[in-house]
Amino acid sequence: MEKSYYKSPIGILEIICENNALISLKIVKTIANDGVDTDFIEKIKHQLDEYFSGKRQNFNIKIKPEGTEFQKLVWKELQKIPYGKTKNYSEIAIAIGKPKAQRAVGSACNKNPILLIIPCHRVISKNGNIGGFAYGNNVKQKLLKLESA
């Protein structure tokens, strides 16, 4: 397992990889150690640079999120939301064949281990409000503004 850090406009991102697959990308308060920059991690950082500078809309990184089967189903559906677009929790629930599971979809979004690449920030409330976000609505608003959603 390799761990590294990336200083982004939304905070310090901790990158954790295993067998050339990204298993975790999350915001942390501090850098725990220097980390290791493998070729794969350098590729991730390069794509993050492009994303935050507005030059990249889709990531081309192998991911392997760990979670329940339901969470993985939700996370796979979230990856279908195009850059600059949003969907609501109900739409995701319907898309995965669980039309009454809006709250469970919200919970799966909250437990998303791979920020940005699994774009949980693109999921909003049915009434058009921003909804919740594991890292706070300020971060969610910054990401949506970056993508002009």
PAMARGU-937259 format. One record per atom (N, C-alpha, C, O): x, y, z. Coordinates in steps of 0.001 Angstrom, whole numbers, padded with zeros to 6 digits, always signed. Example, Ala and Ser with C-alpha at 12.3 -4.5 7.8 and 13.67 -1.06 7.14 Angstrom:
<pts>
+013190-005690+007800
+012300-004500+007800
+013200-003300+007800
+014236-003319+008465
+012850-002250+007080
+013670-001060+007140
+012900+000030+007870
+013409+001138+008039
</pts>
This chain:
<pts>
+000843-001174+000000
+000000+000000+000000
+000893+001244+000000
+001850+001347+000767
+000549+002183-000886
+001296+003431-000964
+000392+004587-000564
-000800+004611-000871
+000997+005538+000128
+000250+006720+000576
+001041+007963+000190
+002265+008000+000315
+000321+008980-000281
+000945+010245-000619
-000068+011356-000353
-001213+011092+000014
+000370+012600-000544
-000485+013751-000270
-000418+014738-001416
+000586+014842-002120
-001519+015462-001585
-001630+016448-002651
-002294+017697-002069
-003387+017624-001509
-001630+018827-002205
-002200+020086-001713
-003092+020660-002799
-002622+021042-003871
-004402+020715-002504
-005384+021144-003495
-006088+022419-003029
-005935+022823-001876
-006849+023046-003902
-007622+024229-003515
-008700+023944-002461
-009223+024876-001851
-009032+022681-002244
-010052+022350-001240
-009431+021739+000023
-010150+021340+000939
-008108+021668+000068
-007422+021126+001236
-006417+020053+000854
-006191+019781-000325
-005824+019457+001863
-004827+018397+001651
-005562+017100+001321
-006415+016645+002084
-005220+016514+000176
-005823+015248-000218
-004847+014114+000086
-003681+014162-000307
-005333+013107+000784
-004539+011908+001055
-004885+010879-000025
-006052+010555-000246
-003854+010379-000685
-003989+009407-001769
-003478+008068-001248
-002335+007970-000802
-004315+007046-001302
-003879+005703-000907
-004140+004754-002068
-005254+004672-002585
-003095+004040-002467
-003163+003116-003594
-002687+001734-003168
-001917+001573-002221
-003175+000749-003906
-002748-000622-003696
-002802-001340-005041
-003825-001313-005725
-001712-001973-005408
-001635-002709-006684
-002067-001856-007874
-002864-002294-008703
-001541-000650-007952
-001854+000297-009030
-003345+000556-009198
-003844+000691-010316
-004042+000622-008077
-005446+001035-008064
-005625+002003-006902
-005074+001799-005821
-006393+003049-007135
-006688+004027-006092
-007783+003458-005194
-008861+003103-005671
-007507+003373-003901
-008520+002856-002974
-009077+003950-002065
-010142+003777-001472
-008364+005078-001949
-008862+006166-001109
-008291+007502-001572
-007095+007638-001828
-009186+008485-001670
-008801+009869-001939
-009713+010706-001058
-010911+010823-001315
-009129+011285-000015
-009954+012041+000933
-009208+013268+001443
-007984+013360+001350
-009976+014200+001979
-009403+015406+002569
-008972+015085+003995
-009724+014494+004770
-007743+015489+004326
-007225+015311+005688
-006739+016666+006201
-006501+017589+005422
-006597+016770+007511
-006175+018046+008109
-004665+018257+008035
-004197+019383+007866
-003905+017167+008163
-002443+017287+008168
-001805+016181+007334
-002426+015162+007034
-000566+016410+006976
+000220+015402+006266
+000911+014537+007314
+001715+015032+008104
+000596+013252+007318
+001117+012336+008336
+002591+012017+008138
+003336+011886+009109
+003012+011891+006892
+004425+011638+006576
+004686+012117+005158
+003787+012647+004506
+005898+011936+004680
+006237+012411+003343
+005509+011647+002248
+005240+012202+001182
+005188+010384+002496
+004505+009579+001503
+005440+009082+000423
+006636+009373+000422
+004875+008338-000482
+005629+007713-001568
+004987+008131-002884
+003776+007995-003056
+005788+008637-003807
+005256+009021-005107
+005678+008017-006176
+006719+008178-006814
+004867+006987-006366
+005102+006014-007424
+004677+006644-008751
+004105+007734-008768
+004953+005969-009844
+004505+006460-011147
+002990+006596-011174
+002459+007552-011739
+002292+005640-010562
+000828+005676-010531
+000334+006889-009737
-000599+007570-010162
+000947+007155-008602
+000560+008323-007795
+000874+009621-008543
+000101+010577-008473
+001979+009661-009244
+002300+010843-010058
+001233+011074-011127
+000869+012216-011410
+000731+009985-011722
-000341+010086-012715
-001589+010685-012067
-002238+011554-012650
-001923+010225-010868
-003087+010752-010145
-002907+012245-009883
-003814+013038-010130
-001729+012622-009380
-001470+014034-009074
-001542+014907-010326
-002046+016029-010278
-001041+014393-011431
-001099+015139-012695
-002553+015365-013105
-002922+016462-013527
-003380+014313-012979
-004787+014456-013337
-005519+015389-012369
-006427+016113-012778
-005134+015378-011094
-005711+016323-010131
-005327+017757-010499
-006162+018659-010430
-004057+017972-010894
-003625+019299-011358
-004516+019779-012498
-004987+020916-012499
-004738+018896-013466
-005555+019246-014630
-007003+019525-014218
-007620+020468-014714
-007541+018710-013315
-008918+018903-012850
-009064+020270-012172
-009966+021039-012504
-008189+020560-011241
-008317+021816-010486
-008007+023049-011331
-008406+024155-010966
-007304+022883-012452
-007048+024020-013336
-008119+024124-014430
-008027+024976-015314
-009137+023247-014364
-010233+023305-015316
-009949+022645-016655
-010724+022816-017596
-008858+021896-016764
-008480+021272-018034
-008914+019811-018142
-008835+019230-019224
-009369+019209-017048
-009765+017795-017074
-011176+017652-016533
-011509+018170-015467
-012001+016937-017292
-013375+016683-016863
-013592+015233-016450
-014511+014936-015687
-012761+014335-016943
-012888+012911-016625
-011540+012360-016186
-010505+012647-016788
-011575+011566-015131
-010347+010940-014648
-010153+009598-015346
-011114+008885-015635
-008898+009271-015608
-008541+008004-016225
-007622+007271-015249
-006423+007131-015489
-008200+006813-014159
-007442+006190-013073
-008191+004937-012636
-009403+004968-012424
-007471+003853-012508
-008089+002615-012011
-008404+002799-010526
-007543+003175-009731
-009664+002522-010174
-010072+002658-008775
-010596+001323-008252
-011080+000478-009005
-010480+001167-006946
-010990-000040-006290
-011543+000366-004920
-010912+000125-003891
-012732+000987-004923
-013312+001414-003647
-013781+000217-002829
-014309-000750-003377
-013589+000287-001537
-014030-000778-000647
-015303-000339+000064
-015357+000739+000656
-016331-001192-000003
-017604-000895+000634
-018560-002049+000438
-018187-003102-000080
-019801-001842+000858
-020824-002866+000686
-021229-002948-000786
-020895-002063-001574
-021934-003991-001148
-022407-004127-002533
-023326-002958-002899
-023249-002440-004013
-024189-002541-001976
-025075-001408-002237
-024256-000132-002468
-024515+000609-003416
-023279+000121-001608
-022438+001311-001765
-021733+001288-003120
-021695+002302-003816
-021185+000155-003492
-020484+000048-004782
-021436+000313-005949
-021052+000924-006947
-022679-000151-005814
-023693+000091-006843
-023956+001589-006983
-024025+002112-008095
-024103+002271-005856
-024317+003720-005856
-023094+004424-006448
-023234+005291-007310
-021907+004055-005991
-020687+004724-006453
-020488+004556-007957
-020017+005471-008632
-020846+003390-008477
-020732+003158-009919
-021695+004083-010670
-021350+004627-011719
-022893+004254-010129
-023884+005137-010749
-023425+006599-010689
-023638+007352-011640
-022803+007002-009590
-022322+008381-009459
-021301+008718-010542
-021234+009854-011012
-020514+007731-010931
-019491+007965-011949
-020092+008260-013319
-019383+008706-014221
-021381+008017-013483
-022058+008304-014752
-022541+009757-014829
-022953+010210-015897
-022495+010489-013713
-022945+011883-013726
-021880+012718-014439
-020741+012782-013977
-022230+013354-015549
-021223+014111-016299
-020700+015336-015532
-021392+015909-014690
-019493+015704-015844
-018864+016923-015340
-019802+018093-015609
-020342+018220-016708
-019996+018943-014611
-020820+020132-014785
-022312+019880-014630
-023113+020805-014768
-022696+018634-014345
-024108+018292-014173
-024329+017791-012752
-023383+017407-012063
-025583+017799-012322
-025934+017246-011015
-027129+016313-011173
-027884+016396-012143
-027276+015442-010214
-028462+014586-010092
-028884+014650-008641
-028092+015010-007771
-030147+014295-008378
-030567+014274-006992
-030559+012840-006458
-030441+011877-007216
-030686+012727-005151
-030615+011422-004493
-031685+010477-005024
-031428+009284-005187
-032884+010994-005294
-033976+010172-005820
-033634+009621-007203
-033908+008457-007495
-033045+010445-008042
-032668+009993-009396
-031658+008856-009327
-031739+007903-010102
-030715+008951-008410
-029720+007882-008253
-030410+006611-007755
-030132+005517-008246
-031304+006758-006787
-032028+005604-006241
-032818+004893-007344
-032809+003664-007427
-033490+005660-008175
-034266+005079-009279
-033326+004398-010281
-033613+003299-010755
-032223+005044-010596
-031273+004502-011581
-030691+003150-011155
-030372+002318-012004
-030555+002932-009855
-029991+001656-009392
-031094+000634-009072
-030818-000451-008559
-032341+000998-009383
-033441+000069-009181
-033965-000010-007759
-034638-000974-007393
-033657+001005-006952
-034118+001059-005554
-034796+002411-005321
-034255+003256-004606
-035987+002628-005923
-036596+003965-005925
-036902+004562-004556
-037068+005778-004451
-036982+003761-003522
-037274+004299-002187
-036013+004443-001317
-036106+004695-000115
-034859+004284-001926
-033611+004253-001153
-032839+005575-001183
-031609+005571-001137
-033552+006707-001261
-032851+007998-001332
-031926+008218-000140
-030795+008676-000302
-032407+007893+001057
-031578+008108+002256
-030352+007193+002246
-029262+007602+002645
-030536+005961+001789
-029415+005029+001703
-028403+005504+000656
-027197+005321+000823
-028898+006110-000414
-028012+006697-001424
-027201+007824-000781
-025993+007927-000994
-027875+008670+000009
-027173+009746+000717
-026103+009206+001648
-025009+009761+001744
-026428+008125+002329
-025462+007492+003228
-024266+006943+002458
-023125+007074+002900
-024528+006329+001305
-023441+005802+000470
-022559+006948-000038
-021337+006814-000102
-023179+008062-000393
-022407+009243-000818
-021495+009706+000320
-020330+010037+000100
-022034+009726+001522
-021281+010163+002697
-020080+009254+002983
-019082+009701+003547
-020178+007998+002598
-019106+007033+002868
-018183+006824+001661
-017327+005940+001674
-018360+007628+000639
-017543+007527-000572
-016053+007633-000231
-015618+008653+000303
-015263+006591-000532
-013844+006628-000186
-012956+007348-001212
-011785+007616-000942
-013520+007660-002391
-012686+008228-003456
-013316+009527-003961
-014034+009550-004960
-013021+010600-003236
-013505+011936-003553
-013149+012301-004995
-012129+011849-005516
-013971+013101-005629
-013784+013645-006975
-013975+012604-008073
-014786+012807-008977
-013245+011495-008010
-013308+010493-009071
-014647+009756-009005
-015228+009421-010037
-015128+009508-007796
-016520+009112-007580
-017195+010412-007134
-017115+010786-005964
-017858+011097-008068
-018269+012492-007823
-019541+012658-006977
-020578+013085-007485
-019453+012325-005715
-020604+012485-004818
-020976+013958-004664
-022106+014273-004289
-020046+014856-004946
-020350+016286-004851
-021376+016720-005904
-021933+017813-005801
-021630+015892-006902
-022593+016215-007961
-024018+015782-007610
-024927+015919-008430
-024216+015262-006402
-025545+014832-005979
-026129+015887-005040
-025528+016249-004029
-027320+016366-005406
-027976+017430-004641
-029367+016963-004203
-029815+015882-004586
-030032+017771-003412
-031391+017457-002966
-032384+017646-004113
-032130+018389-005061
-033498+016966-004006
-034546+017019-005037
-035083+018438-005216
-035467+018817-006322
-035112+019228-004136
-035639+020591-004200
-034620+021592-004762
-034891+022791-004820
-033463+021099-005171
-032450+021968-005759
-031429+022494-004772
-030429+023090-005172
-031669+022279-003471
-030674+022677-002467
-029426+021824-002623
-029475+020732-003189
-028335+022317-002130
-027046+021641-002293
-026982+020278-001594
-026206+019413-001999
-027793+020083-000550
-027753+018809+000181
-026566+018786+001113
-025953+019822+001371
-026241+017628+001613
-025115+017499+002528
-023841+017096+001803
-023852+016797+000608
-022739+017093+002553
-021454+016676+001994
-020537+016309+003145
-020458+017033+004138
-019856+015203+003017
-018997+014698+004098
-017945+015723+004532
-017561+015755+005701
-017482+016553+003607
-016424+017526+003914
-016963+018937+004100
-016196+019899+004148
-018280+019057+004205
-018900+020368+004414
-019395+020976+003118
-018824+020760+002049
-020465+021737+003234
-021083+022324+002043
-020204+023369+001360
-020354+023613+000163
-019289+023989+002106
-018379+024957+001508
-017511+024280+000443
-017313+024826-000642
-016995+023086+000761
-016164+022341-000197
-017016+021907-001388
-016584+022006-002537
-018231+021427-001107
-019131+020994-002183
-019424+022159-003125
-019396+021992-004345
-019707+023346-002565
-019976+024517-003392
-018769+024887-004251
-018927+025254-005415
-017563+024793-003683
-016345+025101-004455
-016204+024151-005642
-015865+024574-006747
-016468+022859-005405
-016345+021869-006480
-017399+022098-007565
-017095+022033-008756
-018633+022367-007149
-019691+022620-008125
-019406+023906-008913
-019682+023977-010110
-018862+024903-008246
-018498+026155-008930
-017370+025895-009931
-017399+026392-011057
-016376+025111-009507
-015272+024767-010408
-015808+024108-011677
-015341+024380-012783
-016791+023242-011495
-017389+022527-012636
-018531+023320-013266
-019112+022891-014263
-018855+024483-012682
-019945+025353-013149
-021271+024634-013220
-022058+024859-014140
-021528+023749-012231
-022808+023019-012192
-023862+023880-011514
-025010+023457-011377
</pts>
